[in-house]
Amino acid sequence: MTTPHVSTVTYPSSLFSLEKDEVFPYERFAYNLLDIAIEALNAKGLPERVIIGFSTANSNVTPWFITASVRCELDSTTHLPIAYHFATPELVPAIVYCYCFSVGSALIDHGPTDVRQRFRSFVDAANAGVREYKQSGLAPAIRACYEQLGLTILAVTEVANSYDLLTKLIAFHEVGHAYGLHLVGSRDLNAVTLKGFELIADLLATTWFYNTIVRNTPDDDEYRTFRGFSSYSESVLTNSLVAQRAQLTLLCLMAFAGAQHNGGRLTLAGGISHPSGYQRYMLQHVHMGTLIESNFSGILSPEQFTALNEDWYQTMSALVEQGMIPIADLQSSLDVREFDTIEAAAISIEEMHIEELLPAVPILKNARELMSSRSNERAGRNRQR
């Protein structure tokens, strides 16, 4: 691929008063975003000019609120896209890195053991960073987060993989908005359509994440020797487990992001422009599972698919039991009245002809009917009891 465009990453200058491992989260986040953005924009015939910033100077977003955004810059004459601006609040990469050290790496590598206690350690570190940010600014805030957890440069090898996975999921979602052409067009958009765009970006992110982590699993002896696998099916199964757990790890981080807006109470509730976090997660989970099953049914054995499903059930159950995923959010997000957003996403996929997601349209359109049927079945069983 060749392109005349140049991309730009703008770092806060104070970062460079810190050590290499304290700058690493920012460099890696930018790389993961550029890695998918340039390819996706090129595939869509859009300008591969990407501008990444870590700042909230021109917005009303608090520097430590976990969020990310993208906007399209248009030519003043032609009104066509000329650049895509991606942004995240300046303390967020460091907070996510601390989350991966405290929670993410253990959850992805070993499952949901002591997640709640690990989460408390993370919250203490995040709070220490926020307090220091208010008093002294960005660099001292990052140092305060690290010191609270005892983080040193030796932790990079432990944290790098989980941080890489989570920032890919976050970056892929934002790029999905650009790829899905959600940022251009003159038609009026209602709240349901805007929420549907979030689901589309989620599904695109899931597709790209699947391609990166599972589909591209090498089938060669050198890779298996390096990773310690005995067969190709074991390689695929392990990478599928990692992808599945990474999605759950991001779900817990979303609950923390909700707590930042909700007086400290974990929540996956949606808003004016975003659907319920659990509804979003379940669509991603089902989409990932469908991609794995449809492409690897001849590679993975029935026992391996069972192991994959059992790991998901046990991990999800443990996270709910430990209070990381609020039960109230699970119940409200599965209300059949919430499925207007899913149907809106299906319509937009067809209208915009997002080729990668067209096979999912029939499932999305029938989601309300399927959920209603399952709800009636559960109600019938409860009455029989």
C-alpha positions as CSV (number, residue, x, y, z in Angstrom):
1,M,0.0,0.0,0.0
2,T,1.2,3.5,-0.9
3,T,-0.3,6.8,0.2
4,P,0.7,10.4,0.0
5,H,-0.8,11.2,3.4
6,V,1.1,11.7,6.6
7,S,-0.2,10.8,10.1
8,T,0.5,12.6,13.3
9,V,0.6,11.6,17.0
10,T,0.7,14.5,19.5
11,Y,2.0,13.5,22.9
12,P,1.8,15.7,26.0
13,S,5.3,17.1,26.5
14,S,5.4,16.2,30.1
15,L,5.4,12.5,29.2
16,F,9.1,12.8,28.3
17,S,10.1,13.7,31.8
18,L,9.2,10.1,32.7
19,E,10.8,6.7,32.3
20,K,10.3,4.5,29.2
21,D,7.8,2.2,30.8
22,E,5.6,5.2,31.9
23,V,5.6,6.4,28.3
24,F,5.0,2.9,26.8
25,P,1.1,2.9,27.2
26,Y,0.9,6.0,25.0
27,E,3.2,4.8,22.3
28,R,1.5,1.4,22.2
29,F,-2.0,2.9,22.1
30,A,-1.0,5.1,19.1
31,Y,0.6,2.2,17.3
32,N,-2.5,0.0,17.7
33,L,-4.7,2.7,16.4
34,L,-2.6,3.5,13.4
35,D,-2.0,-0.2,12.6
36,I,-5.7,-0.8,11.9
37,A,-6.7,2.8,10.9
38,I,-4.4,3.1,7.9
39,E,-5.4,-0.3,6.5
40,A,-9.1,0.2,7.1
41,L,-9.2,3.7,5.6
42,N,-7.3,2.6,2.6
43,A,-9.7,-0.3,2.0
44,K,-12.6,2.1,2.1
45,G,-11.0,4.6,-0.3
46,L,-10.8,7.2,2.5
47,P,-7.8,9.5,3.1
48,E,-5.2,7.7,5.3
49,R,-4.4,10.9,7.3
50,V,-4.8,10.1,11.0
51,I,-4.2,12.6,13.8
52,I,-4.0,11.1,17.3
53,G,-4.0,13.3,20.4
54,F,-3.9,12.6,24.2
55,S,-5.7,15.7,25.5
56,T,-9.0,17.1,26.8
57,A,-8.0,20.7,26.3
58,N,-10.7,21.3,23.7
59,S,-13.5,19.2,25.2
60,N,-15.6,18.9,28.4
61,V,-14.2,15.5,29.2
62,T,-12.3,15.0,32.4
63,P,-8.7,13.9,31.8
64,W,-9.2,10.6,33.7
65,F,-12.5,9.5,32.3
66,I,-12.1,6.3,30.3
67,T,-13.4,7.1,26.9
68,A,-12.1,7.6,23.3
69,S,-13.5,9.5,20.3
70,V,-13.1,10.0,16.6
71,R,-14.2,12.9,14.4
72,C,-13.8,13.5,10.7
73,E,-12.3,16.7,9.3
74,L,-13.9,17.8,6.0
75,D,-12.6,19.9,3.2
76,S,-14.2,23.4,3.4
77,T,-14.9,23.4,-0.3
78,T,-15.8,19.8,-1.3
79,H,-17.0,18.7,2.1
80,L,-15.2,15.4,1.6
81,P,-13.1,13.8,4.4
82,I,-9.5,14.9,4.5
83,A,-8.4,13.6,8.0
84,Y,-9.6,11.6,10.9
85,H,-8.9,12.8,14.5
86,F,-8.7,10.2,17.3
87,A,-8.5,11.3,20.9
88,T,-8.4,9.9,24.4
89,P,-8.1,11.8,27.7
90,E,-4.5,12.3,28.7
91,L,-4.4,10.1,31.8
92,V,-6.4,7.3,30.3
93,P,-3.6,5.2,28.7
94,A,-1.8,5.1,32.1
95,I,-5.0,4.1,33.9
96,V,-5.7,1.3,31.5
97,Y,-2.1,0.1,31.8
98,C,-2.6,0.0,35.6
99,Y,-5.9,-1.9,35.1
100,C,-4.1,-4.4,33.0
101,F,-1.4,-4.9,35.6
102,S,-3.9,-5.3,38.5
103,V,-6.7,-7.1,36.7
104,G,-6.4,-7.7,33.0
105,S,-3.3,-9.8,32.8
106,A,-4.4,-12.2,35.5
107,L,-8.0,-12.5,34.1
108,I,-6.8,-13.2,30.5
109,D,-4.0,-15.5,31.4
110,H,-5.4,-17.4,34.4
111,G,-9.1,-16.7,34.7
112,P,-11.2,-14.9,37.3
113,T,-9.2,-15.6,40.5
114,D,-9.4,-12.8,43.2
115,V,-10.6,-10.3,40.6
116,R,-12.4,-8.2,43.2
117,Q,-9.3,-7.8,45.3
118,R,-7.2,-7.0,42.3
119,F,-9.8,-4.5,41.1
120,R,-9.7,-2.7,44.5
121,S,-5.9,-2.3,44.1
122,F,-6.5,-0.9,40.6
123,V,-9.1,1.6,42.0
124,D,-6.7,2.7,44.7
125,A,-4.0,3.4,42.0
126,A,-6.4,5.3,39.7
127,N,-7.6,7.4,42.7
128,A,-4.0,8.2,43.6
129,G,-3.4,9.3,40.0
130,V,-6.4,11.5,40.0
131,R,-5.5,13.2,43.2
132,E,-2.0,13.9,42.0
133,Y,-3.3,15.1,38.6
134,K,-5.4,17.7,40.3
135,Q,-2.5,19.0,42.4
136,S,0.5,18.7,40.0
137,G,-0.5,17.6,36.5
138,L,0.0,14.6,34.2
139,A,3.5,13.4,34.8
140,P,3.3,13.3,38.6
141,A,-0.1,11.6,38.2
142,I,1.3,8.8,36.1
143,R,4.1,8.3,38.6
144,A,1.6,8.2,41.5
145,C,-0.4,5.4,39.8
146,Y,2.7,3.4,39.2
147,E,4.1,3.9,42.7
148,Q,0.7,2.9,44.3
149,L,1.0,-0.5,42.5
150,G,4.8,-0.8,42.8
151,L,5.0,-0.8,39.0
152,T,8.5,-0.8,37.5
153,I,10.0,-1.3,34.1
154,L,10.2,-5.1,34.8
155,A,6.4,-5.2,34.7
156,V,6.2,-4.3,31.0
157,T,6.7,-7.9,29.8
158,E,3.9,-9.0,32.2
159,V,1.5,-6.3,31.2
160,A,2.2,-5.7,27.5
161,N,0.1,-8.5,26.1
162,S,-3.1,-7.7,28.0
163,Y,-2.6,-4.0,27.4
164,D,-2.1,-4.7,23.7
165,L,-5.3,-6.7,23.6
166,L,-7.5,-4.1,25.3
167,T,-6.2,-1.1,23.4
168,K,-6.7,-3.0,20.2
169,L,-10.4,-3.5,21.1
170,I,-10.7,0.2,22.0
171,A,-8.9,1.4,18.9
172,F,-10.7,-0.9,16.5
173,H,-14.0,0.3,17.8
174,E,-13.2,4.0,17.0
175,V,-11.8,3.1,13.6
176,G,-15.0,1.2,13.0
177,H,-16.9,4.5,13.1
178,A,-14.7,5.9,10.3
179,Y,-14.8,2.7,8.3
180,G,-18.6,2.5,8.7
181,L,-19.0,6.0,7.3
182,H,-20.7,7.1,10.5
183,L,-18.9,10.5,10.5
184,V,-20.1,11.8,7.2
185,G,-23.5,12.4,5.6
186,S,-26.1,15.1,5.8
187,R,-29.2,13.1,6.9
188,D,-30.7,13.7,10.3
189,L,-30.0,10.8,12.7
190,N,-32.1,9.9,15.7
191,A,-30.9,8.5,18.9
192,V,-31.7,4.9,18.0
193,T,-29.7,5.1,14.7
194,L,-26.8,6.6,16.6
195,K,-26.9,3.8,19.1
196,G,-27.0,1.4,16.2
197,F,-23.8,2.9,14.9
198,E,-22.1,2.0,18.2
199,L,-23.2,-1.7,17.7
200,I,-21.8,-1.6,14.1
201,A,-18.5,-0.3,15.3
202,D,-18.4,-3.0,17.9
203,L,-19.1,-5.7,15.4
204,L,-16.4,-4.4,13.0
205,A,-14.0,-4.2,15.9
206,T,-14.8,-7.8,16.8
207,T,-14.3,-8.9,13.2
208,W,-10.8,-7.3,13.1
209,F,-9.9,-8.5,16.5
210,Y,-10.9,-12.1,15.5
211,N,-8.8,-11.8,12.3
212,T,-5.8,-10.5,14.4
213,I,-5.9,-12.9,17.3
214,V,-7.6,-16.1,16.0
215,R,-7.9,-16.3,12.2
216,N,-4.2,-15.3,11.7
217,T,-2.9,-18.1,14.0
218,P,0.1,-19.5,12.2
219,D,0.0,-23.2,11.3
220,D,3.7,-23.9,11.5
221,D,6.1,-25.8,13.8
222,E,8.2,-22.7,14.6
223,Y,5.1,-20.9,16.1
224,R,4.0,-23.9,18.0
225,T,7.5,-24.4,19.4
226,F,7.7,-20.8,20.4
227,R,4.3,-20.9,22.1
228,G,4.6,-24.4,23.6
229,F,1.7,-25.9,21.6
230,S,1.6,-29.4,20.4
231,S,-0.9,-28.9,17.5
232,Y,-2.6,-26.3,15.3
233,S,-5.9,-26.9,17.0
234,E,-4.4,-26.2,20.4
235,S,-3.0,-23.0,19.1
236,V,-6.4,-21.9,17.7
237,L,-8.2,-22.9,20.9
238,T,-5.8,-21.0,23.2
239,N,-6.0,-17.9,21.0
240,S,-9.8,-18.2,21.0
241,L,-9.8,-18.4,24.8
242,V,-7.6,-15.3,24.9
243,A,-9.8,-13.3,22.6
244,Q,-12.9,-14.4,24.6
245,R,-11.4,-13.4,27.9
246,A,-10.1,-10.1,26.5
247,Q,-13.7,-9.1,25.6
248,L,-14.8,-9.9,29.2
249,T,-11.8,-8.0,30.6
250,L,-12.9,-4.9,28.5
251,L,-16.5,-5.4,29.8
252,C,-15.2,-5.0,33.4
253,L,-13.3,-1.9,32.4
254,M,-16.5,-0.5,30.9
255,A,-18.2,-1.1,34.2
256,F,-15.5,1.0,35.9
257,A,-15.9,3.7,33.3
258,G,-19.6,3.7,34.1
259,A,-18.7,4.1,37.8
260,Q,-16.7,7.3,37.0
261,H,-20.0,8.9,35.9
262,N,-22.2,7.2,38.6
263,G,-20.8,8.1,42.0
264,G,-18.5,5.1,42.1
265,R,-21.1,2.4,41.5
266,L,-20.1,-0.1,38.8
267,T,-22.6,0.1,35.9
268,L,-23.0,-0.9,32.3
269,A,-26.0,1.3,31.7
270,G,-26.3,3.0,28.4
271,G,-27.0,6.6,27.6
272,I,-28.4,9.0,24.9
273,S,-26.0,7.8,22.2
274,H,-24.7,4.5,23.6
275,P,-26.6,1.2,24.1
276,S,-26.3,-0.9,27.3
277,G,-22.8,-2.1,27.8
278,Y,-23.9,-5.6,28.4
279,Q,-26.0,-5.6,25.2
280,R,-23.0,-4.4,23.3
281,Y,-20.8,-7.1,24.9
282,M,-23.2,-10.0,24.2
283,L,-23.4,-9.0,20.5
284,Q,-19.6,-9.0,20.3
285,H,-19.4,-12.3,22.2
286,V,-21.9,-14.0,19.9
287,H,-20.2,-12.5,16.8
288,M,-16.8,-13.8,17.9
289,G,-18.2,-17.2,18.7
290,T,-19.9,-17.4,15.3
291,L,-16.7,-16.5,13.5
292,I,-14.7,-19.1,15.3
293,E,-17.3,-21.9,14.9
294,S,-17.9,-21.1,11.2
295,N,-14.2,-21.0,10.3
296,F,-12.7,-23.6,12.5
297,S,-15.3,-26.3,12.8
298,G,-13.0,-28.6,10.9
299,I,-10.0,-27.8,13.1
300,L,-11.4,-27.6,16.7
301,S,-13.0,-30.8,18.1
302,P,-16.4,-30.8,19.8
303,E,-14.6,-31.2,23.1
304,Q,-12.6,-28.1,22.4
305,F,-15.7,-26.1,21.5
306,T,-17.2,-27.3,24.8
307,A,-14.1,-26.2,26.6
308,L,-14.3,-22.8,25.0
309,N,-18.0,-22.4,26.0
310,E,-17.4,-23.7,29.5
311,D,-14.5,-21.3,30.1
312,W,-16.9,-18.4,29.1
313,Y,-19.6,-19.6,31.4
314,Q,-17.3,-20.1,34.4
315,T,-15.6,-16.7,33.9
316,M,-18.8,-14.8,33.4
317,S,-20.4,-16.5,36.4
318,A,-17.4,-15.7,38.6
319,L,-17.4,-12.0,37.5
320,V,-21.1,-11.7,38.3
321,E,-20.7,-13.4,41.7
322,Q,-17.8,-11.1,42.6
323,G,-19.9,-8.0,41.7
324,M,-17.8,-7.0,38.7
325,I,-20.8,-7.2,36.4
326,P,-24.0,-5.8,37.9
327,I,-26.9,-8.2,37.8
328,A,-29.3,-5.3,37.3
329,D,-27.6,-4.3,34.1
330,L,-27.8,-7.9,32.8
331,Q,-31.5,-7.9,33.3
332,S,-32.3,-4.5,31.9
333,S,-30.1,-5.0,28.8
334,L,-31.9,-8.2,27.8
335,D,-35.3,-6.5,27.9
336,V,-36.9,-7.0,24.4
337,R,-37.8,-3.3,24.2
338,E,-34.0,-2.6,24.0
339,F,-33.8,-4.3,20.6
340,D,-34.8,-1.3,18.5
341,T,-31.1,-0.5,18.5
342,I,-30.1,-3.9,17.1
343,E,-32.7,-3.6,14.3
344,A,-31.5,-0.1,13.5
345,A,-27.9,-1.5,13.2
346,A,-29.1,-4.1,10.8
347,I,-30.8,-1.6,8.6
348,S,-27.7,0.7,8.6
349,I,-25.4,-2.2,7.7
350,E,-27.6,-2.9,4.6
351,E,-27.9,0.8,3.7
352,M,-24.1,1.3,3.9
353,H,-23.3,-2.1,2.5
354,I,-20.8,-3.0,5.1
355,E,-19.7,-6.2,3.5
356,E,-18.1,-7.8,6.4
357,L,-21.3,-7.6,8.5
358,L,-23.9,-8.4,5.9
359,P,-24.0,-12.1,6.9
360,A,-25.0,-11.0,10.4
361,V,-28.0,-9.0,9.3
362,P,-30.6,-11.8,9.5
363,I,-29.6,-12.6,13.0
364,L,-29.7,-9.0,14.1
365,K,-33.2,-8.5,12.5
366,N,-34.5,-11.6,14.4
367,A,-32.8,-10.8,17.7
368,R,-36.0,-9.4,19.3
369,E,-38.1,-12.4,18.3
370,L,-35.4,-14.8,19.5
371,M,-35.1,-13.1,22.9
372,S,-38.8,-12.9,23.3
373,S,-39.2,-16.6,22.6
374,R,-36.5,-17.4,25.1
375,S,-38.0,-15.1,27.7
376,N,-41.4,-16.9,27.3
377,E,-39.7,-20.3,27.6
378,R,-38.1,-19.2,30.9
379,A,-41.4,-17.8,32.2
380,G,-43.1,-21.1,31.3
381,R,-40.5,-23.1,33.2
382,N,-40.8,-20.8,36.2
383,R,-44.6,-21.3,36.3
384,Q,-44.2,-25.0,36.2
385,R,-42.0,-24.8,39.2
